[in-house]
């Protein structure tokens, strides 16, 4: 939804039930009932971790399933644990420069997520960060400084076809690409001992390349 600077008034419930709306051109700091509704569909993330108890609470589950956009505050260095856990209608995420790590289950089961932009500053992706993002088709980390992909980081990404990793990558966690049946990790050289990974993970990567 793009609106002009001339816009002054929102009628009541103007975007009610527009669950996929991304109000990127609307100032959600305005204090009105309608803007409060718009703000409900946006996560403003300050780098904090969500606790296990909060992530699994009924209130959080009801809130997160309506989220269509994530806004990252300036000067944060991590995406916290459970940030977008089960945000099932979130389609795209642009992670800003300066963030170095993505936390546990940050984007777990974001089943509509198709596009992720990673910053050059990124160095680690924690375990199960993007597990069961079943619409995700491509992950491009070539320009990043990622050194570690945590265990199960992309488990169940059933649409994932292409995975590009940087030279800085050193460690694959266990089951990192389990159930990624369409994946062809073309630039991952598993013929040498460069990577810190279990033999089972390396064997799985070889099978994907065959």
C-alpha positions as a Markdown table, in Angstrom:
| # | Residue | x | y | z |
|---|---|---|---|---|
| 1 | Unk | 0.0 | 0.0 | 0.0 |
| 2 | Unk | 1.6 | 3.3 | -1.2 |
| 3 | Unk | 0.0 | 6.5 | 0.0 |
| 4 | Unk | 0.8 | 10.2 | -0.9 |
| 5 | Unk | 2.1 | 12.8 | 1.6 |
| 6 | Unk | -1.2 | 14.6 | 1.1 |
| 7 | Unk | -3.2 | 11.8 | 2.8 |
| 8 | Unk | -4.7 | 13.1 | 6.1 |
| 9 | Unk | -7.5 | 10.8 | 7.1 |
| 10 | Unk | -8.0 | 7.0 | 7.4 |
| 11 | Unk | -11.6 | 5.9 | 7.7 |
| 12 | Unk | -12.5 | 3.3 | 10.3 |
| 13 | Unk | -11.4 | -0.2 | 9.5 |
| 14 | Unk | -10.1 | 0.9 | 6.1 |
| 15 | Unk | -7.7 | -2.1 | 5.9 |
| 16 | Unk | -9.6 | -4.5 | 8.1 |
| 17 | Unk | -8.9 | -8.2 | 7.3 |
| 18 | Unk | -6.2 | -7.1 | 4.8 |
| 19 | Unk | -3.8 | -9.6 | 6.4 |
| 20 | Unk | -1.2 | -9.6 | 3.6 |
| 21 | Unk | -0.9 | -5.8 | 3.5 |
| 22 | Unk | 2.6 | -4.4 | 3.9 |
| 23 | Unk | 2.1 | -0.7 | 4.9 |
| 24 | Unk | 5.6 | 0.3 | 3.9 |
| 25 | Unk | 4.7 | 3.9 | 3.0 |
| 26 | Unk | 2.5 | 4.6 | 5.9 |
| 27 | Unk | 3.8 | 6.2 | 9.1 |
| 28 | Unk | 2.8 | 3.8 | 11.7 |
| 29 | Unk | 3.7 | 6.1 | 14.6 |
| 30 | Unk | 0.4 | 8.0 | 14.2 |
| 31 | Unk | -1.8 | 7.4 | 17.3 |
| 32 | Unk | -5.1 | 6.3 | 15.8 |
| 33 | Unk | -7.2 | 3.2 | 15.9 |
| 34 | Unk | -6.6 | 2.5 | 12.3 |
| 35 | Unk | -2.8 | 3.0 | 12.5 |
| 36 | Unk | -2.8 | 0.7 | 15.6 |
| 37 | Unk | -4.4 | -1.9 | 13.3 |
| 38 | Unk | -1.7 | -1.4 | 10.7 |
| 39 | Unk | 1.0 | -1.6 | 13.4 |
| 40 | Unk | -0.4 | -4.9 | 14.4 |
| 41 | Unk | 0.9 | -6.4 | 11.1 |
| 42 | Unk | 4.4 | -5.1 | 11.6 |
| 43 | Unk | 7.2 | -6.4 | 13.9 |
| 44 | Unk | 9.6 | -3.7 | 15.0 |
| 45 | Unk | 12.7 | -5.7 | 16.1 |
| 46 | Unk | 15.3 | -4.3 | 18.4 |
| 47 | Unk | 17.6 | -7.3 | 18.6 |
| 48 | Unk | 16.1 | -8.8 | 21.7 |
| 49 | Unk | 15.4 | -12.5 | 22.2 |
| 50 | Unk | 11.9 | -13.8 | 22.6 |
| 51 | Unk | 11.7 | -16.3 | 25.4 |
| 52 | Unk | 10.5 | -19.8 | 24.9 |
| 53 | Unk | 7.4 | -19.2 | 27.0 |
| 54 | Unk | 6.4 | -16.0 | 25.1 |
| 55 | Unk | 7.1 | -17.7 | 21.7 |
| 56 | Unk | 4.7 | -20.5 | 22.6 |
| 57 | Unk | 2.0 | -18.4 | 24.2 |
| 58 | Unk | -1.4 | -18.1 | 22.7 |
| 59 | Unk | -1.2 | -14.3 | 22.5 |
| 60 | Unk | 2.0 | -14.4 | 20.6 |
| 61 | Unk | 0.8 | -17.1 | 18.2 |
| 62 | Unk | -2.3 | -15.0 | 17.4 |
| 63 | Unk | -0.2 | -11.9 | 16.9 |
| 64 | Unk | 2.5 | -13.5 | 14.8 |
| 65 | Unk | 0.2 | -15.1 | 12.3 |
| 66 | Unk | -0.9 | -11.6 | 11.1 |
| 67 | Unk | 2.6 | -10.2 | 10.6 |
| 68 | Unk | 3.5 | -9.1 | 7.1 |
| 69 | Unk | 6.6 | -7.1 | 7.6 |
| 70 | Unk | 9.7 | -6.9 | 9.9 |
| 71 | Unk | 11.3 | -3.5 | 10.6 |
| 72 | Unk | 14.8 | -3.6 | 12.2 |
| 73 | Unk | 15.9 | -0.8 | 14.5 |
| 74 | Unk | 19.2 | 1.0 | 13.8 |
| 75 | Unk | 22.5 | -0.2 | 15.3 |
| 76 | Unk | 21.4 | -3.7 | 16.3 |
| 77 | Unk | 23.8 | -6.6 | 15.7 |
| 78 | Unk | 21.6 | -9.7 | 15.9 |
| 79 | Unk | 18.2 | -11.1 | 15.0 |
| 80 | Unk | 17.0 | -12.5 | 18.3 |
| 81 | Unk | 15.6 | -16.0 | 19.0 |
| 82 | Unk | 12.0 | -16.6 | 17.9 |
| 83 | Unk | 11.7 | -13.2 | 16.3 |
| 84 | Unk | 9.3 | -14.3 | 13.5 |
| 85 | Unk | 8.6 | -17.8 | 14.7 |
| 86 | Unk | 5.6 | -19.1 | 12.7 |
| 87 | Unk | 5.0 | -15.9 | 10.9 |
| 88 | Unk | 3.1 | -17.8 | 8.2 |
| 89 | Unk | 2.2 | -15.0 | 5.8 |
| 90 | Unk | 5.5 | -13.1 | 5.9 |
| 91 | Unk | 6.8 | -13.1 | 2.3 |
| 92 | Unk | 10.1 | -11.1 | 2.3 |
| 93 | Unk | 12.7 | -10.0 | 4.8 |
| 94 | Unk | 15.5 | -7.5 | 4.3 |
| 95 | Unk | 18.1 | -8.0 | 7.1 |
| 96 | Unk | 20.1 | -4.8 | 7.4 |
| 97 | Unk | 23.9 | -4.2 | 7.3 |
| 98 | Unk | 25.4 | -4.4 | 10.8 |
| 99 | Unk | 23.6 | -7.6 | 11.9 |
| 100 | Unk | 26.1 | -10.4 | 12.4 |
| 101 | Unk | 24.0 | -13.3 | 13.7 |
| 102 | Unk | 20.5 | -14.8 | 13.2 |
| 103 | Unk | 19.2 | -16.5 | 16.3 |
| 104 | Unk | 17.5 | -19.8 | 17.1 |
| 105 | Unk | 14.2 | -20.3 | 15.3 |
| 106 | Unk | 14.2 | -16.7 | 14.2 |
| 107 | Unk | 12.2 | -17.5 | 11.0 |
| 108 | Unk | 11.1 | -21.0 | 11.9 |
| 109 | Unk | 8.0 | -22.2 | 9.8 |
| 110 | Unk | 7.6 | -18.9 | 7.9 |
| 111 | Unk | 5.9 | -21.0 | 5.3 |
| 112 | Unk | 5.2 | -18.1 | 2.8 |
| 113 | Unk | 8.8 | -16.6 | 3.0 |
| 114 | Unk | 10.3 | -16.5 | -0.5 |
| 115 | Unk | 12.9 | -13.8 | -0.4 |
| 116 | Unk | 15.6 | -13.1 | 2.2 |
| 117 | Unk | 18.3 | -10.4 | 1.7 |
| 118 | Unk | 21.3 | -11.1 | 3.9 |
| 119 | Unk | 23.9 | -8.4 | 4.9 |
| 120 | Unk | 27.6 | -8.6 | 4.2 |
| 121 | Unk | 28.2 | -8.3 | 8.0 |
| 122 | Unk | 26.5 | -11.7 | 8.7 |
| 123 | Unk | 28.8 | -14.3 | 10.3 |
| 124 | Unk | 26.5 | -17.0 | 11.8 |
| 125 | Unk | 23.1 | -18.5 | 11.3 |
| 126 | Unk | 21.9 | -20.4 | 14.4 |
| 127 | Unk | 20.3 | -23.8 | 14.5 |
| 128 | Unk | 16.8 | -24.1 | 13.0 |
| 129 | Unk | 16.8 | -20.4 | 12.0 |
| 130 | Unk | 14.9 | -21.1 | 8.7 |
| 131 | Unk | 13.6 | -24.6 | 9.3 |
| 132 | Unk | 10.3 | -25.4 | 7.5 |
| 133 | Unk | 10.3 | -22.2 | 5.3 |
| 134 | Unk | 8.7 | -24.3 | 2.7 |
| 135 | Unk | 8.3 | -21.5 | 0.0 |
| 136 | Unk | 12.0 | -20.5 | 0.1 |
| 137 | Unk | 13.7 | -21.4 | -3.2 |
| 138 | Unk | 17.1 | -19.7 | -3.1 |
| 139 | Unk | 19.6 | -18.7 | -0.4 |
| 140 | Unk | 22.5 | -16.5 | -1.5 |
| 141 | Unk | 25.2 | -16.0 | 1.1 |
| 142 | Unk | 28.1 | -15.5 | -1.3 |
| 143 | Unk | 28.6 | -11.8 | -0.3 |
| 144 | Unk | 28.4 | -12.5 | 3.4 |
| 145 | Unk | 31.0 | -13.5 | 6.0 |
| 146 | Unk | 29.1 | -16.5 | 7.3 |
| 147 | Unk | 31.3 | -19.0 | 9.1 |
| 148 | Unk | 28.7 | -21.3 | 10.5 |
| 149 | Unk | 25.3 | -22.8 | 9.5 |
| 150 | Unk | 23.8 | -24.2 | 12.7 |
| 151 | Unk | 22.2 | -27.6 | 13.1 |
| 152 | Unk | 19.0 | -27.9 | 11.1 |
| 153 | Unk | 19.2 | -24.3 | 9.9 |
| 154 | Unk | 17.3 | -25.1 | 6.7 |
| 155 | Unk | 15.5 | -28.4 | 7.6 |
| 156 | Unk | 12.3 | -28.9 | 5.7 |
| 157 | Unk | 12.8 | -26.2 | 3.2 |
| 158 | Unk | 11.2 | -28.3 | 0.6 |
| 159 | Unk | 11.3 | -25.8 | -2.2 |
| 160 | Unk | 14.9 | -24.8 | -1.7 |
| 161 | Unk | 16.8 | -25.4 | -5.0 |
| 162 | Unk | 19.9 | -23.3 | -4.8 |
| 163 | Unk | 22.3 | -22.6 | -1.9 |
| 164 | Unk | 25.3 | -20.3 | -2.4 |
| 165 | Unk | 27.8 | -20.2 | 0.4 |
| 166 | Unk | 30.8 | -17.9 | 0.9 |
| 167 | Unk | 34.5 | -19.0 | 1.2 |
| 168 | Unk | 34.4 | -18.0 | 4.8 |
| 169 | Unk | 32.0 | -20.9 | 5.6 |
| 170 | Unk | 33.7 | -23.4 | 7.9 |
| 171 | Unk | 31.0 | -25.3 | 9.8 |
| 172 | Unk | 27.8 | -27.2 | 8.9 |
| 173 | Unk | 25.7 | -28.3 | 11.8 |
| 174 | Unk | 23.9 | -31.6 | 11.9 |
| 175 | Unk | 21.0 | -32.2 | 9.5 |
| 176 | Unk | 21.5 | -28.7 | 8.1 |
| 177 | Unk | 19.7 | -29.5 | 4.8 |
| 178 | Unk | 17.6 | -32.4 | 5.9 |
| 179 | Unk | 14.4 | -32.8 | 3.8 |
| 180 | Unk | 15.6 | -30.3 | 1.2 |
| 181 | Unk | 15.0 | -32.8 | -1.6 |
| 182 | Unk | 15.3 | -30.2 | -4.4 |
| 183 | Unk | 18.5 | -28.6 | -3.3 |
| 184 | Unk | 21.6 | -28.7 | -5.5 |
| 185 | Unk | 24.4 | -27.1 | -3.5 |
| 186 | Unk | 26.6 | -26.5 | -6.5 |
| 187 | Unk | 29.3 | -24.3 | -5.0 |
| 188 | Unk | 29.9 | -26.5 | -1.8 |
| 189 | Unk | 33.0 | -28.5 | -2.3 |
| 190 | Unk | 32.6 | -31.6 | -0.2 |
| 191 | Unk | 35.5 | -33.5 | -1.8 |
| 192 | Unk | 38.0 | -32.1 | 0.6 |
| 193 | Unk | 38.4 | -31.6 | 4.4 |
| 194 | Unk | 37.7 | -27.8 | 4.4 |
| 195 | Unk | 34.4 | -28.0 | 6.3 |
| 196 | Unk | 33.8 | -28.9 | 10.0 |
| 197 | Unk | 30.9 | -31.3 | 9.6 |
| 198 | Unk | 30.0 | -34.8 | 10.6 |
| 199 | Unk | 30.5 | -37.5 | 8.1 |
| 200 | Unk | 26.7 | -37.9 | 7.9 |
| 201 | Unk | 26.2 | -34.3 | 6.9 |
| 202 | Unk | 29.0 | -34.5 | 4.2 |
| 203 | Unk | 27.5 | -37.7 | 2.9 |
| 204 | Unk | 24.1 | -36.0 | 2.6 |
| 205 | Unk | 25.6 | -33.1 | 0.7 |
| 206 | Unk | 27.4 | -35.4 | -1.7 |
| 207 | Unk | 24.1 | -37.2 | -2.3 |
| 208 | Unk | 22.4 | -33.9 | -3.2 |
| 209 | Unk | 25.1 | -33.2 | -5.7 |
| 210 | Unk | 24.9 | -36.6 | -7.4 |
